[in-house]
Amino acid sequence: MNAQEIRTLSTDEIKTRLDDAEEEFFNLRTQFTIGQLENFNRLTELKRDIARIKTILRERELAAEVATSEG
């Protein structure tokens, strides 16, 4: 998932995607711990996706703060 795709979603959809990604990351981390994980690259991909999502959510929060302080 790239940043441009995320930016086209609504804030609620982004939060849903974040919850799903965090849940999947937890499950993969658990699999890694017990030695059942086959695709280690997916952990890295998910970490980056979570970071992208959180960054875009924070950008929207800051934009909303600026909009309310100007108005």
N, C-alpha and C positions, 0 to 999 in steps of 0.2 A: 504494500500500500504506500503510495507516495503522497507527499504533502499536498499536491494539487488536488488529488482525489478527496482527501480529508477536508480541505477547505470548501469543497462544493456541498458538503453535508451540513445539516442543521446541527445546532449545539446538542440537542437531545440525542440525535443519531451518533454524534461523536462520542458522547458519554457512554452510550450503549456499546459502541465498538471498543472503548477503553475497558469497560467491564469484561467484555468477552476476551480481549487480549490478555488482561491480567489473570483471568481464570485459566486460560490456556497455558500461560507462562507458569503458573503455579503447578498445573498438572505435569507439564514437561519437566520442571525442576524436580518434582517428586519422582518421575520416571528416571531422571538422571541419577538421583540419589540411590535408588535401588538397583541401578544398572540395567534398566530396560530401554533406555533411550537409544534410538537408532540414528536419528538425524540431529546431530549436535548444532548444525547451522541454524536450525529453526529457533533455538534459544536466542541466538544473536539477532536474528531477524525480528523476533518478537520484542526484544529489549529496545531495538531501534524504533519499531512501530509505536510502542508505548511512549517513548520519549517524544516522537513526532506529534502524537495525539495530545500529550500534555502541553507541549509547546504551543500548539495551535489554540488549545483551550485558554491558555494563559494570555496569548495575544488578544483573543476576543474579550477576556476580562479587562485587560488594560484599555482596549479600545472603548469598551462600555464606560469605564471610569472617566476617560478623557471626554467622552460625549456628554456625560452627566455633569462634569465640572464646568464645561463650556456653556452649557445651556442654562 
